[in-house]
Amino acid sequence: MEIVELMASVLSTEAFALNEAAKRLEKAEADALAELFKDLIVQEGSLIFCGVGKSGLVGQKLAATFTSLGLPSHFLHPTEALHGDLGILREKDAIVLISYSGKSEEIFKLNPFLCVGPERRIALVGNVESPIAKMCDIVFDCQVHKEACLNNQAPTTSSTLTMAIGDAMAVLLEHITGLSKEGFAKYHPGGKLGKSLRLKVSDLLVSKENCGILGEEDLFKTAILKMTEFPLGAAVVLGANDKLKGLIVEGDVRRLLSKDQFDLNMNVQDVANQNPITIREDQLANDALALMEGRKNPFSVLPVLGAEGQFLGLLRLHDLFKEGL
């Protein structure tokens, strides 16, 4: 078998297992899980994941996923649980027991000591008739026809399926809570993802006080002086109540300088774009980036307006890039 065919067969094997598991999902189990999630939200409970070996690693990933969606979740190692860590589990919490065989001794030993009843236990097992499955009222079938491993031994297909079912559980929680992009951003403030969902135009704009401001009667030479004093690549023309009347960018200056008939004493309104593209201060910085780059002729400076249409400052493409957007 060619190497690429070998790798492709692994993907096919795991994809087949996921599709089969989707067919086995039962409404009763999904409904029970939804009710349990609602109860956890009301009681401000946590979701605890417990597993050993590869199942434990899957549990750690799923705990991180649920926490990122706003439900406090933790991983509990079954051996450490018997030596003090069981204190992390409270009566208002729920626990997810992960074991492909459904017979993991480390988990089964916890049964007499769990402070939550079967109705607050979820099993992710490869055998729905196993001892661990019988400890739980909510059981999801993680059985696979074969592991992708050449010897049919190493957890490959089974760990992928178990994680996928956990992801399906997480998306159900997201559906129940109605988590929005803005809500999601609360738990992801760092990195490109968090910034794209959280940063507003108002967080990055250069305030009006630091911009080159012109009056409607000013001359073009004044615009050049203002753009030199405030090197932002643009100057703005303001009317009464700080209403934006025009925008002059460096490209406008270069074009005029290249013409034979050039007059420094011309009025700024004869030079300015009197209908520039603008953005509101409360919009996402990511929206501004799309606006500035998503045009046939991208631009690098964007006027920012307030709720009443007043000019508040300039947003530069440079600053968006600087933030990693």
N, C-alpha and C positions, 0 to 999 in steps of 0.2 A: 504494500500500500504506500502510495506517495505521501510525503510528509503533510502536504496541504490537505490531502484527502483525510488523513488521520485527524487533523485539527478540525476539519469541517464535520467529521463524524461525531466529535464530542459535542459540538454546538447542536447538531441535529438530534442527538440523544437527549440532551437536556431540554431542548425545545419541545420534543415529543412528551417528555415527562410533565412539563408545565401545562401543555394543552390537555393532557389526560386529567391532571389535577383540577383544572378549571371545570371539567365536566362532572367531577365528583363533588363539587361544592354543594352543600345543602342549605336551603333557605332557613331551616330551623337553627342551624349553627350560626349563620350570619346574623339572624335576628337577635339571638341570645347575646352575641358579641356586641351588637349595637346597643342593647339595653345595658350591658355591663359598662361600656364606655360612657354612656349617659350618667350612670350612677357614679363613676369615678370623677366625672367633671363636677357633678353637684357636691359630692363629699370632699372634693379636692384630694382625691387619692392618687397614688402612684401606681405605675405598672412595673412589676419586677420580672426580669427575665432570668431563667436559671437553666444551666446546661453545663456539660463537661466536654473537654476536647474540642473538636470542630464545632459541635453544637453550642458550646460555650462562646466560641468566637462569633457564631451567627447571632447569638443572644446579645453580645456586646454591640454589634452593629445595629440590631433592631432597637435596642435601648436608646442608642444615639439618635436614630431616626425619629422615634416617638418624642423624645425630648425636644428635637428640633421643630416639631409640630405643636409644641406647647403643652404636652402631657408629661409631667415629670416621670422619668423612667430610669431604672438602675439595673445593673447586672449583679447577680448574686451567685457566687461560686458555691456549689452544693457542699463541698467539703468544708470550706471556710464558714458556711452557714451553721454547721454543727459545732463550730468553735467560736461562736459569738456574733457572727455577721447576720444571723437570723433576725437580729434586732432591727434591721432595715425594713422588714415586712410588718405592716400594721393591719389592723382589722378592716380599715377602710380601703386598703389596697387590693390589687389583684396580682396574680402570679402566672407567668407563662413558663411551662415546663417543656424543655426541648430535649428529645431523645429519639433518634431514629428507630432504635430497637424497641423503645418503650419499656426497657428493662434496666436502664442504668442504675446500678446499685446505689451510687452516690445520691441520686435524686430520690429513689424510692425510700431511702432511710429518713428522708425529711418528713414523710407523710404524717407521722404521729405528732409532729411538732409545728406544723403550719398553723398559723393563727387565723387563716381564712378557710372557709368551707369550700366544698367542691364547686359551688355556684360561682365562686370568684377565682376559679382555676381554669387555665386554658392549656391544652396539650397540643404540641406539634410533634406528632409521632408517625412512624412508618407502619405501625400496627395498631389499628383502632381497638383491638381487643386486648392490648397489652396491659400489664399492671399499672403503668403510669397513666395510660388513657383512662382507666377505671377510677383513678383518683380525681378526675376532672369532669365537670358537666359540659364543658365546651371542648370538643375534640376536632382537630383538623387533620385530615389524612395526607401525610407526606410520603406515602409509599411510591417507589419508583420501580420500573420493570428491570432496570439494571443501572449500575454505576458506569459512568463514562470511562473510568479507570480500566486499563487493559486487563487487569486481574479481577475486575469487578469487586474491589475491596475498598480502596480509598474513597472517602466521602467526596463525591464530585457532583453527580446528578442530584443526590439526596440533599446535600447542603445548599445547592442552588435552589431547589424547590422549596426547602424550608424557609430560606431567606425571602423568596418570592411571595410565599403565603404571608409571611410577616409584613412584607411591603403592602400586600393587599389589605391587611388589617390596619396598617397605618393610613392608607388612603381612605378607608372607611371612617376612621377617626376624623380625618381632615374634612370629609363630607359632613359628618355630624356637627362639627364645630363651625362649619362655614368659614374656615380659615381663608382670609384674603391674602393677596400678595403683600399688602402693607403689614398684615399681621405676621406673615412669615418672616418679613424683613426684621421684625423686632428681635427674633432669635438668631439672626444672621447679620449682625451689624458690621462685621469685618469682611475684607476681601471684595472682589469684584461683584459677587452676587449680592452681598449686603448693600454695597454702595449703589448698585443699579436699582435696587428696590427702595432705598431709604433716603439717599441724598436728594435734596430739593435744590432748585435753581437758587433759592434765597441763601443756601449754604455756601455757594461758590461765587456769587456775583461780586463784581467790583462796585462798591457803593457810589452813589451819585457824587459825593464829595470828592472822590478820587478820579472822576471822569472829566474830560474836556467838554465844558458846557458852553454853548453859543446861543445868542439871542437871534431873533428873526431878522434883525436889521444889521447884524454883524457882517464884516467883509471876509472874503476868502482868506486874506492874509492872516486874519485873526484865527481862523480855523487851523492854519498851519502852525501858528504859535501854540495854540492849545494842544494840538496833537503832539507837539514836541515836549511841552510841559508835562502832559499826561500820556506817556507812550503805550497806549493800549491798542493802537491800530485803528482808532476811530474817534470821532467827536460827534456830539449830538446837538441838534437844534431844538430848543425848548420854547414853548409859548406860555401863555397864562396857566397858572395852576400846575406847572411842571408837565404839561401835555407835550408829548413827543411830536415835533413838527418835521423832523428830518434827521438823516444819518449820513455822515461823510466818512468814508473809509479810505485807507491808504491807496487803494486801487483807483479811487476817484482822483486823487491828487496826481498820481503818475500819469493817468490818461490826459489830464488837463495840461500837465507840463510838456507832454509830447506834442501838443497842438501848436501851430504857428501863432494863432491869436490867443494869447493868454493874458489875463488881467487879474492881478492880485486884489484889485479893488472891486471885483464883481461881488454881488450879494451871495451869501452862503446858500440861500434858497435856490439860486440858479445852479448850484452844484450838487446839493444834497438829494439823496433819495427820499422823497417826501412820503413814501408809503412802504417803509422797510418792514421786513418780517420781524415779529416780536414774540416774546414768550412771557407767561405770567410767573410771578415769583413762587407760587405754590405748586408748580409743575415739577415733575421729576427731572433731575439733571440728565438722566438717561434719555428722556424725551427730547431734551434740548440737543443732545448729541445726534440723535436720529434726524432731527430737523436740520441741523447744520451740515451733516454729511450726506444726507439722503437726497440731495438735489443734483441736477445736472452740473451746476456750478456751485460747489460747496463754498461756504463762507466761514470766517473765523471769529466774528464778533456778532453778538446778538443782544439787542436792547431788551431790558427786563421791565415789565410794567406791573403796577400794583392793582388791587381790586377795583380802584376807581379810574384806572387808565393812566395814572401818573407814572412818570419815569422814575425808576428806582436805581438803575445802574446798568452795567454791561457784563455780559457773560462771555468769556473767551474760550475758544476751543482748546487753547493751550492749558487752561486750568482743568478742563474736563479730562484731558490726557494725563495731566499731572496726578489726578486722583485715581488713575488706573481704569477709567471707564472706556 
